Amino acid sequence: MDPSTQFCPNCYCLHRGKAGLGNIRVPSRKERRFRCPTGDKTFAATKNTPYYRLHKSLDLVTIVLTLLGHGCPRQAIVAAYGLDERTVADWQQRAGRHSQRFQELHVQQGRVDVQHVQADELWVKVLGRRLWMAMALAVPSRLWLGGVVSRHRDGKLIAAVVRLVRSCASNLAILVCVDGLASYVTAFVKGFRHKLPRNGCGGRPRLLVEPGLLIGQVIKRYRGRQVAEVTRRVVRGRAEAIAAVLTGTGTGINTAYIERLNATFRSRWTPLVRRGRALVRERSVEAGMWLGGCAYNFCWEHDSLRVAAAPAESGRQWVGRTPAMAAGLTARRWEWREVLGERQPPGRWKAPRRKPRRRRTTPLTPRLAP
């Protein structure tokens, strides 16, 4: 237990969410609790993690979440470990919220040199309806930039994906390859705009689209269930500039990398299988997406990202890398328990909402003089 890396989660403490100040003490190592003298409160070592206030062992919870992240059906986990299905669902929801916050703190901070982005959407069959899941991928590092789940495949879904891409990118002069859905072009053009400096005139400042934004489309025409024709066209930018970006990642405009990522998600998460009976409820879709995406970025090594081993490392020819390592976000492969056990700083504190005063519904009767 290292108190130097801990922070106080108390919302009324002046040092809330600040680590490395030397104000955290260890009153009980047996109970694994910390204490902040400033806020005069104690808190558990598992505060702000999925393990907080769980009555099962941490090893069992980690094993169950690892199986869920690798596509094991929930019913199989219930039968193997004798757990209640609602307990497993609650653990998945906790881990999904934690993974989403982990992705926001480590990836969506504008530090990724994406260069080339591919985006696509796939449908998910749940109980009673069909949902749409849209995701984006940075091709050079194979980094999963995030995803959005919606009931409708409309402009709002695509605009939310564009906001995720912009929050991750350190430079907006990138190449975007998408399919034939027209909403992608509109959303990326609107989402990648800058505000021009004010020139003294009133009103809202003008918006300028990023000059280095390149957009390519792959339009597929089907005949029955087979692809009959594929058309590649340049929507924004010059063909020479797009060819220069595609030098190391392909020979033409394509969406092969995001399609391969969709296949990875389908193989690692049972409800995404096209023809299967492992249906889930709507609230579990987003949790499963963030759970699998966070493990894909930080815990799973990608074969196409490996590099030659150094001469000092005898007996090894290649060194595996995760997408986060290839993107420069981390220097090592994270263990799944490390990801789940990382304490995340609390969000911005909001003052509690005051209850409105109750108005009198009946008029007051005047008192008569005696």
C-alpha positions as a printed NumPy array, in Angstrom:
array([[  0.   ,   0.   ,   0.   ],
       [  1.674,   3.157,  -1.269],
       [  0.004,   6.299,   0.15 ],
       [  1.982,   8.588,  -2.171],
       [ -0.117,   7.52 ,  -5.165],
       [ -3.47 ,   7.872,  -3.396],
       [ -5.865,  10.809,  -3.274],
       [ -8.774,  11.776,  -1.078],
       [-12.217,  11.077,  -2.62 ],
       [-14.123,  13.193,  -0.076],
       [-16.096,  15.861,  -1.937],
       [-15.697,  18.333,   0.96 ],
       [-11.892,  18.017,   1.157],
       [ -9.654,  20.755,  -0.249],
       [ -7.271,  18.117,  -1.672],
       [ -9.986,  16.076,  -3.372],
       [ -8.627,  14.071,  -6.318],
       [ -5.023,  15.356,  -5.919],
       [ -2.306,  12.709,  -5.542],
       [  1.312,  13.105,  -4.467],
       [  0.723,  15.815,  -1.838],
       [  1.872,  13.672,   1.108],
       [ -1.384,  14.107,   3.002],
       [ -2.526,  10.46 ,   2.891],
       [ -1.834,   8.168,   5.869],
       [ -2.292,   4.416,   6.42 ],
       [ -4.262,   3.826,   9.636],
       [ -4.868,   0.096,   8.98 ],
       [ -2.962,  -2.157,   6.616],
       [ -5.018,  -5.176,   7.622],
       [ -8.274,  -3.527,   6.543],
       [ -6.511,  -1.78 ,   3.625],
       [ -7.735,   1.705,   4.468],
       [ -6.261,   5.167,   4.006],
       [ -6.91 ,   8.393,   5.891],
       [ -6.804,  12.019,   4.832],
       [ -6.111,  14.393,   7.754],
       [ -7.419,  17.367,   5.782],
       [-10.88 ,  15.944,   5.32 ],
       [-10.652,  13.814,   8.482],
       [-12.09 ,  10.8  ,   6.655],
       [-10.927,   7.264,   5.996],
       [-11.538,   5.4  ,   2.742],
       [-10.88 ,   1.923,   1.393],
       [ -8.068,   1.094,  -1.025],
       [-10.688,  -0.102,  -3.53 ],
       [-12.59 ,   3.194,  -3.561],
       [-13.411,   4.365,  -7.121],
       [-12.756,   0.885,  -8.553],
       [-15.13 ,  -1.955,  -9.569],
       [-13.95 ,  -3.916,  -6.512],
       [-15.431,  -1.438,  -4.044],
       [-17.75 ,  -3.01 ,  -1.446],
       [-17.823,  -6.432,  -3.084],
       [-18.144,  -9.421,  -0.752],
       [-16.401, -11.86 ,  -3.102],
       [-12.642, -12.265,  -3.412],
       [-10.833,  -9.987,  -5.831],
       [ -9.353, -12.972,  -7.667],
       [-12.815, -14.36 ,  -8.425],
       [-14.097, -10.998,  -9.64 ],
       [-11.031, -10.568, -11.867],
       [-11.453, -14.041, -13.375],
       [-15.146, -13.453, -14.09 ],
       [-14.492, -10.069, -15.738],
       [-11.642, -11.574, -17.761],
       [-13.96 , -14.273, -19.055],
       [-16.597, -11.679, -19.909],
       [-14.006,  -9.648, -21.799],
       [-12.999, -12.704, -23.83 ],
       [-16.519, -13.604, -24.912],
       [-17.561, -16.217, -22.362],
       [-21.376, -16.315, -22.069],
       [-22.802, -15.12 , -18.797],
       [-24.785, -18.33 , -18.328],
       [-21.59 , -20.404, -18.503],
       [-19.969, -18.278, -15.78 ],
       [-23.038, -18.683, -13.582],
       [-22.955, -22.469, -14.01 ],
       [-19.197, -22.76 , -13.455],
       [-18.805, -20.56 , -10.355],
       [-22.244, -20.876,  -8.771],
       [-22.972, -17.144,  -8.911],
       [-26.253, -15.388,  -9.396],
       [-26.786, -14.011, -12.883],
       [-27.705, -10.609, -11.469],
       [-24.389, -10.531,  -9.599],
       [-22.424, -11.164, -12.789],
       [-24.456,  -8.507, -14.596],
       [-23.727,  -5.994, -11.839],
       [-19.991,  -6.731, -12.025],
       [-20.1  ,  -6.209, -15.771],
       [-21.845,  -2.857, -15.347],
       [-19.251,  -1.744, -12.79 ],
       [-16.359,  -2.787, -15.021],
       [-17.976,  -1.149, -18.054],
       [-18.278,   2.236, -16.309],
       [-14.724,   1.909, -15.009],
       [-13.394,   1.037, -18.493],
       [-15.192,   4.001, -20.036],
       [-13.639,   6.337, -17.489],
       [-10.242,   4.674, -18.023],
       [-10.542,   5.261, -21.768],
       [-11.42 ,   8.916, -21.199],
       [ -8.408,   9.503, -18.912],
       [ -5.805,   7.66 , -20.978],
       [ -6.933,   7.927, -24.614],
       [ -9.386,  10.793, -25.036],
       [ -6.97 ,  13.517, -23.976],
       [ -5.872,  14.795, -27.396],
       [ -2.471,  13.043, -27.322],
       [ -2.86 ,  10.469, -30.121],
       [ -1.3  ,  11.028, -33.536],
       [ -4.058,   9.228, -35.407],
       [ -3.027,  10.165, -39.011],
       [ -5.514,   7.736, -40.559],
       [ -8.958,   6.95 , -39.083],
       [-11.561,   4.447, -40.177],
       [-15.125,   4.411, -38.837],
       [-17.965,   1.972, -39.249],
       [-21.116,   0.775, -37.515],
       [-22.623,  -2.648, -36.839],
       [-25.949,  -3.787, -35.497],
       [-26.464,  -5.65 , -32.234],
       [-29.441,  -7.908, -31.627],
       [-30.84 ,  -7.495, -28.106],
       [-34.07 ,  -8.508, -26.424],
       [-36.95 ,  -6.973, -28.336],
       [-35.031,  -4.724, -30.694],
       [-31.856,  -4.032, -32.645],
       [-29.215,  -1.487, -31.625],
       [-26.468,   0.206, -33.618],
       [-22.877,   0.415, -32.426],
       [-20.569,   2.876, -34.208],
       [-16.799,   2.762, -33.581],
       [-13.612,   4.409, -34.829],
       [-10.042,   3.096, -35.179],
       [ -6.632,   4.749, -35.628],
       [ -5.055,   2.637, -38.368],
       [ -1.268,   3.169, -37.779],
       [ -1.454,   2.07 , -34.128],
       [ -4.686,  -0.037, -34.364],
       [ -5.921,   1.977, -31.382],
       [ -9.639,   1.78 , -30.655],
       [-10.761,   5.38 , -30.219],
       [-14.17 ,   4.632, -28.743],
       [-17.714,   3.746, -29.649],
       [-21.305,   4.9  , -29.279],
       [-24.47 ,   2.806, -28.929],
       [-27.817,   4.095, -30.165],
       [-31.23 ,   2.804, -31.133],
       [-31.145,   4.607, -34.461],
       [-28.561,   4.783, -37.229],
       [-28.823,   8.51 , -37.76 ],
       [-26.745,  11.675, -37.763],
       [-26.657,  11.947, -33.972],
       [-24.906,   8.58 , -33.716],
       [-22.277,   9.507, -36.299],
       [-21.748,  12.973, -34.771],
       [-21.034,  11.376, -31.387],
       [-18.349,   9.188, -32.984],
       [-16.793,  12.252, -34.614],
       [-16.579,  13.956, -31.21 ],
       [-14.737,  10.919, -29.842],
       [-12.232,  11.058, -32.708],
       [-11.619,  14.753, -32.182],
       [-11.106,  14.299, -28.432],
       [ -8.36 ,  11.737, -29.109],
       [ -6.536,  13.403, -32.018],
       [ -3.582,  15.678, -31.375],
       [ -3.732,  17.   , -34.946],
       [ -6.932,  17.438, -36.952],
       [ -5.179,  17.119, -40.324],
       [ -6.023,  13.442, -40.772],
       [ -7.373,  11.036, -43.364],
       [-10.823,   9.548, -42.743],
       [-12.025,   6.466, -44.632],
       [-15.689,   5.51 , -44.267],
       [-18.352,   3.553, -46.101],
       [-21.146,   4.919, -48.259],
       [-23.225,   6.38 , -45.402],
       [-23.616,  10.075, -46.233],
       [-23.847,  11.102, -42.564],
       [-20.125,  10.489, -42.089],
       [-19.069,  13.182, -44.531],
       [-21.431,  15.765, -43.053],
       [-20.474,  14.926, -39.464],
       [-16.709,  15.048, -40.028],
       [-16.899,  18.333, -41.93 ],
       [-18.979,  19.922, -39.162],
       [-17.   ,  18.342, -36.34 ],
       [-13.554,  19.356, -37.62 ],
       [-14.067,  23.134, -37.689],
       [-12.158,  25.925, -35.966],
       [-13.372,  29.26 , -34.678],
       [-11.695,  32.144, -36.426],
       [-10.454,  35.022, -34.239],
       [-12.861,  37.884, -33.807],
       [-12.355,  40.845, -36.106],
       [-14.262,  43.368, -34.028],
       [-17.637,  42.652, -35.537],
       [-20.517,  41.415, -33.475],
       [-22.117,  38.018, -33.621],
       [-20.704,  34.513, -33.553],
       [-17.195,  34.043, -34.996],
       [-16.914,  32.28 , -38.329],
       [-16.071,  28.587, -38.48 ],
       [-13.338,  27.267, -40.783],
       [-13.09 ,  23.601, -41.73 ],
       [ -9.677,  22.036, -41.068],
       [ -7.704,  22.481, -44.332],
       [ -5.785,  19.218, -43.869],
       [ -8.888,  17.052, -43.458],
       [ -9.039,  14.307, -46.099],
       [-12.106,  12.111, -46.583],
       [-12.389,   8.986, -48.723],
       [-15.436,   6.795, -49.24 ],
       [-15.868,   3.139, -50.124],
       [-19.265,   2.49 , -51.703],
       [-20.319,  -1.149, -52.06 ],
       [-23.199,  -2.282, -54.229],
       [-24.696,  -5.653, -53.494],
       [-26.453,  -8.173, -55.68 ],
       [-28.336, -10.398, -53.313],
       [-25.903, -11.108, -50.468],
       [-22.735, -10.711, -52.524],
       [-20.737,  -7.587, -53.294],
       [-21.161,  -6.859, -56.998],
       [-19.251,  -3.569, -57.289],
       [-16.918,  -1.454, -55.151],
       [-16.427,   2.252, -55.857],
       [-13.709,   4.298, -54.17 ],
       [-13.981,   8.051, -54.38 ],
       [-12.291,  11.092, -52.911],
       [-14.811,  13.281, -51.097],
       [-12.485,  15.925, -49.676],
       [ -8.854,  16.658, -50.524],
       [ -6.637,  15.529, -53.377],
       [ -6.01 ,  11.973, -54.463],
       [ -2.23 ,  12.482, -54.237],
       [ -2.459,  13.569, -50.596],
       [ -4.608,  10.548, -49.724],
       [ -2.209,   8.206, -51.524],
       [  0.688,   9.66 , -49.518],
       [ -1.076,   8.879, -46.23 ],
       [ -1.991,   5.372, -47.403],
       [  1.585,   4.484, -48.288],
       [  2.206,   2.472, -45.144],
       [ -1.325,   1.248, -44.413],
       [ -2.755,   0.18 , -47.741],
       [ -2.867,   0.58 , -51.491],
       [ -6.163,   2.445, -51.75 ],
       [ -9.148,   3.825, -49.915],
       [-10.566,   1.003, -47.811],
       [-12.273,   0.158, -44.515],
       [-10.538,  -3.193, -44.006],
       [ -9.038,  -2.332, -40.607],
       [-12.271,  -1.263, -38.96 ],
       [-13.989,  -4.323, -40.457],
       [-11.301,  -6.488, -38.887],
       [-11.9  ,  -4.745, -35.569],
       [-15.608,  -5.509, -35.873],
       [-14.72 ,  -9.18 , -36.38 ],
       [-12.524,  -9.052, -33.259],
       [-15.377,  -7.633, -31.202],
       [-17.753, -10.273, -32.545],
       [-15.35 , -13.075, -31.608],
       [-14.656, -11.617, -28.143],
       [-18.241, -10.811, -27.201],
       [-20.993, -13.372, -27.628],
       [-24.012, -11.014, -28.114],
       [-22.383,  -9.553, -31.245],
       [-22.494, -12.889, -33.08 ],
       [-24.807, -12.531, -36.047],
       [-26.69 , -15.782, -35.504],
       [-26.747, -16.708, -31.848],
       [-29.079, -17.106, -28.906],
       [-26.953, -15.281, -26.314],
       [-29.106, -12.161, -26.28 ],
       [-28.569,  -9.401, -23.741],
       [-30.52 ,  -6.445, -22.5  ],
       [-29.987,  -2.962, -23.823],
       [-28.105,  -1.663, -20.778],
       [-25.461,  -4.415, -21.073],
       [-24.434,  -3.546, -24.625],
       [-22.526,  -0.377, -23.788],
       [-20.85 ,  -1.954, -20.754],
       [-19.648,  -4.898, -22.832],
       [-18.348,  -2.574, -25.554],
       [-16.21 ,  -0.504, -23.157],
       [-15.033,  -3.636, -21.35 ],
       [-13.786,  -5.27 , -24.548],
       [-12.414,  -2.057, -26.048],
       [-10.333,  -1.174, -22.992],
       [ -8.863,  -4.684, -22.863],
       [ -8.132,  -4.514, -26.604],
       [ -6.191,  -1.249, -26.237],
       [ -4.116,  -1.971, -23.135],
       [ -4.057,  -5.741, -22.483],
       [ -4.037,  -7.579, -25.822],
       [ -0.949,  -7.689, -28.013],
       [ -1.517,  -7.238, -31.746],
       [  0.467,  -9.442, -34.135],
       [  0.863,  -6.692, -36.747],
       [  2.352,  -4.309, -34.141],
       [  5.256,  -6.484, -32.984],
       [  8.816,  -5.222, -33.464],
       [ 12.186,  -6.934, -33.635],
       [ 13.71 ,  -7.697, -30.25 ],
       [ 16.907,  -5.983, -29.112],
       [ 20.148,  -7.999, -29.336],
       [ 20.415,  -7.971, -25.527],
       [ 17.17 ,  -9.935, -25.244],
       [ 18.526, -13.399, -25.98 ],
       [ 16.078, -16.07 , -27.062],
       [ 13.464, -13.643, -28.356],
       [ 12.976, -12.671, -31.956],
       [  9.967, -10.396, -31.619],
       [  8.519,  -8.129, -28.95 ],
       [  4.753,  -7.866, -28.819],
       [  2.984,  -4.532, -28.441],
       [ -0.527,  -3.434, -27.602],
       [ -2.301,  -0.646, -29.538],
       [ -1.721,   1.713, -26.593],
       [  2.016,   0.971, -26.721],
       [  2.11 ,   1.578, -30.472],
       [  0.316,   4.906, -29.985],
       [  2.815,   6.02 , -27.31 ],
       [  0.273,   6.133, -24.487],
       [  2.076,   3.572, -22.323],
       [  5.394,   1.744, -22.241],
       [  4.175,  -1.689, -21.142],
       [  1.322,  -4.108, -21.464],
       [ -1.211,  -3.716, -18.692],
       [ -2.595,  -6.648, -16.775],
       [ -6.377,  -6.775, -16.579],
       [ -6.279,  -6.59 , -12.8  ],
       [ -4.151,  -3.428, -13.   ],
       [ -6.71 ,  -1.766, -15.253],
       [ -9.589,  -2.657, -12.956],
       [ -7.67 ,  -1.8  ,  -9.797],
       [ -6.54 ,   1.683, -10.859],
       [ -8.244,   4.305,  -8.709],
       [ -9.727,   6.979, -10.901],
       [-10.005,  10.596,  -9.772],
       [-13.572,  11.709,  -9.142],
       [-15.303,  13.988, -11.564],
       [-15.923,  17.657, -11.065],
       [-17.891,  18.271,  -7.909],
       [-21.374,  19.649,  -8.347],
       [-23.275,  21.363,  -5.599],
       [-26.39 ,  19.49 ,  -4.499],
       [-29.556,  20.817,  -5.985],
       [-31.714,  22.71 ,  -3.536],
       [-35.29 ,  21.658,  -3.283],
       [-37.747,  24.343,  -4.419],
       [-39.961,  25.914,  -1.818],
       [-43.425,  24.507,  -1.633],
       [-46.091,  26.947,  -2.613],
       [-49.315,  27.193,  -0.734],
       [-52.195,  25.73 ,  -2.648],
       [-54.989,  27.207,  -0.484],
       [-55.313,  30.927,   0.164],
       [-54.858,  32.163,   3.7  ],
       [-58.077,  33.081,   5.477],
       [-57.932,  36.499,   7.16 ],
       [-58.226,  36.501,  10.895],
       [-61.231,  38.415,  12.188],
       [-60.766,  40.932,  14.983],
       [-62.35 ,  39.932,  18.286]])
